Amino acid sequence: MMGRGLKPSYRFFPRPIFTTTRTAMVYCKYQPSIVLLPFVMCYYVWESQEAVEVALEVHSPPNGLGGMVFNYGDPYQVQLPNAKWENVPRSFIVGQFTKNYTLRLSGRPGMIGIAFRPAGLSNVLGVPMIAFTNLRIELKLVLGSEAAQVEQRILESKTSQQRITVLEEFLLKKLYNSSLKIDLEDYALASIVQQKGILSISQLSDELCISPRQLRRRFTEKVGISPKLFSRIKRFNYVSHLSTSTSGNWMDIVDEGGYYDQAHFIRDFYDFSGKKPSDFIHYYRTMAALVGA
């Protein structure tokens, strides 16, 4: 249980852990306060002081994280499975995505987001993440008037530091009022992340003394997807990082990722990114120079 003796503290001064700029576009990540570090990977700010001359399309494969996003700039769009484009909500919660999606930024972008660890949203908000899988849900539908208050404070803030302070206060209050406990799903999650998804779910359920069916049900409710699918995504994240950050050959990467063969490796790349490995590497090395992807 979350100890009631832990009172929210707002004396937090965010520091950037990653920053990149290209012309007027700025992308920056900030580390959360130590109390929220088990639940929040980082805060990120993506904005431009000038209008984007040509619409920028950003492809985003699954990353195993949940999110919460507030838009204080011009509206931006996401491409739907039917290939149509629609504006994203002003503020929203995003669950686990199992396929690549594409954002289109135009005008003068300005957004701040919270990248939650895989069970972070469930632990902090106390909501089953299965309800958010592959969806962006307007924050007001989940938090009601509380969402409007946070959104207004974000819009009134003038700097990234002020906006992050607003988010820290909000999250600390939610955490303080939560009935937090570490359970079997958290141990399963930690094992999958530690092993980079390269493990047997059947053996994991044996180690945890729970049937694979029960583990799947409980894990899916808390994280949003099954442990098997989450493991595939984490393995993809690992090998995609290797492929874009090292000069190793394909067979070394296939072996490091624990794939049966190169065909299995290529299929996972295409399932999660919509691209062949070589096309994926070319795209993300290009985008890295622009937004730190």
N, C-alpha and C positions, 0 to 999 in steps of 0.2 A: 504494500500500500504506500501511497505517497505520503510522507510525513508532514503533518500539519505544522511542524516546527520550522519547516523551510518556507520562509516568507519571500515574496518576490523582491528582487533588488534591481533597480533601474540604473545604477551607476555603471554603465557599460559604454565603452568607447571603441566602436568597431574599427578594425584595422584591415586593410585589403590584403588578401592572400594571393591574388592574381589580378593583374590589370593588363589590358591590351587596348591600343587605340589605332585607328587608321582613319586619317582625315578627321571628321567630326564624330565618328562613331566610337563609343566607349563601352567596353565590356569589363566588368570588375566583379570579383568574388570577395566576400567578407566572411571571416570566421565568426561563429556564434559565441556567446558567453559560455563559460565552462559548464554551467548548470544545464544548458540546452544542447551541449555537444553530443550527448548520447542519442539525441533525437533529430538533430538538424545537421546536415552535411555542411551547408553554407548558405549564405544569402548571396544573391547576384543582382547586379544592376546592368541594364543594357539600355543605352540612350544615345541620342544624337542632338547636338545643339543646332544643327542645320538640317534642312529637309533632305531626305535621301533622293538623289536625282533619278536613280533607276531602282525599281522595286527589288528588294533583296529576298531571295528564297533560301530558306535554311531547312535542311533535312535533319531530322532528329530520330535516331533509332532508339529502341528501348534501352533504359539504363538501370532498371531495378529500383528507382527512387519514386517517391510521391512528391507532390508539389502544391504550392499555393502562390498565385501570381496576382499582382496589382498593376493595372495599366494607368499611368498618369500622362501618357503621351497620346499621339494620334492612334486611332484604332488600327489593329492589324488583323490579318486573316489566317485561317487554317484551312487546308485542303481536306475535304471529306472523302470517304471511300468511293463516292460516286464521281469524284474528280471536280466537284463544284467547290467554290470558295465561300466561306462565311466568316463574319466578324466574331472574334472571341469575346466573351463577356468582359466587363470592366474589371471584375475581380472574380476569381474562381479557384476551386480545388481540382487538382488533376491527380488521377490515380495511376496505377501501373499501366503502361502501354505495352502491347505485345507486338506491335508492328511499327515500322517507320512512319512518321508523319512529317508534313511540310508546312512551315510558317512562311507568310509573305509580309514583309515589312515595307511600309512606304510612309511618305510624309515625314514627320519628326517623331521617331519612336521614343518611348520612355516607359520602362517597366522595371519593377522590382519583384523578385521572386524568392521563395523559400524552397530550397532543395532538401526535402526530408529524407532521412534514412528509411530503409524499406518498411519498418514498422513504426516509424516516427509519428506519422499522422494518426494512426490508430491509437498509439499510446498517449499522445497529447490531447487529441479531441475525443477519444473514446468512442469512435464510430467504426463499424465494420468496413474494411476497405474494399470488399467485394462489390460494394455498391458504386464504386468509382472507377472500376477497371475500364480502360479505353474510353474514358469520358472526361469532359471538362464541365464541372457542375458549378453554377453560379454560387458564390459564397453566401449570399443572402438566403438561399434555399436551405442551407445547412445551419447557419448561425443566426439568421433573422436580423433583428435590429443591431445586434453586435457587429455584424459585418458592415453595415452602413457607417457605423461610428469609426471603425478602423479605416475603411475606404476614404472617408472624409478627411481624417487626419493625414493619410498618405498624400491626398491631393493638396492639402494645405502646407505640407512640408516643402522646404526649399532646397534641401541637400540630401544626398544619399545617407549621411550619418543620421539625420533627423528621421528619415523614413525607417532606417534599421532600428532605431530606438523605439519607434512606434511598434514595430513587429516584435521586438524583444519583450516589451511590456505586455503585449497581447498574449504571446506564447507563454510567458512566465505565469500569467494569471490563469491560463487554461491548465497548465501543468500543476499549479498549486491546488486547483480545485478538482483534479483528476483522481481516480482510484487506480493508480498505477501499480502494477505488479509484474515481475518478471516470470514468464511462464514457459512451458515447453516449446511453444512456437518460437520464442526468442532464442532459445538454445539451438533449435534447428536452423534458424535464420543465420545465427552467428557461425555455425559450422559450414553452411553453404558459402557464405561470404569469405570466410577464412580459407576455404579450399578452392576458391575461385570457380565454384560450380562443378569442379571435377571430382565427383564422389557419387556413390550409390545411394539413392534415396531409400531403397530397401534396407541396406545396412544401417543407414541413419535411423530409420524407424526402430530397428532392432536395438540399437544402442540406447534409444530413448524409451524403450519398453512400451511402445504404442504401435498399433497396427498401421500399415501404410494408408488404409482408408481413413482412419481417424486423423492421422497426421495431415493428410491432404485436406480434409474438411476444415480443421482448425487453422491450418496455415493459410489456406485460401481466404478464409474469413478475415484474418488479421492483416495479411499482406496484399491480397487482391488477386493473386494467381497461385497455381499449385506449386509445391516445392520443386517438382520436376521441371516445369516451365521456367521458374525463377532461376534454377540452376543452369539451364540452357542460356538464359539471358546473361547471367554473370560470367559464364564461360565465354560467350560471344564478346562481352565487354573486355575481358582479359585478352583474348587473342586479337581483337581489333586494336587494342592499345599496343600490343606487341607489333602488329603489322604496320602501324603508322609511326612508331617511335624507335624501331630498331631496323637494322639492315640484314636481319636473319633471313634465310631462304624459306620458301613456303613449307617445305617438308619439316623443317625444324619447328615452325609455328604449329603445324598440324600435330606434331608429336607432343609439343609442350601443352597444347590444349586438350590432350587426351582423346582426340578424335580417332575413330576407327580407320579412316582413310581420307584422302583429299576430297572425295565426292561429298562425304558427310560434312566436312569443313565448309565447302562451297555452299552446300544447301543451307546451313545455318546462317551464313553471311547473307544469302539472298532472302531468307525468311525474315530476318530482322532489320536489314538495311535496304532491301529492294535492289541491291547492287552486287555485282561480282566483286571479289576481293580487290582486284586491281583497280576497278572503277571507284570503289570505296576509298582506297588509299589516296588516289588522285584527288578526289573531292575533298576529303578531310584535311589533307595537307594544304590545299588551296584555301579552305575556310579558316584554318588555324591562323593564317596571316591576317585575317580580317576580324574574327571574333573570338579567337582562342578556343575553337572547337576541338 
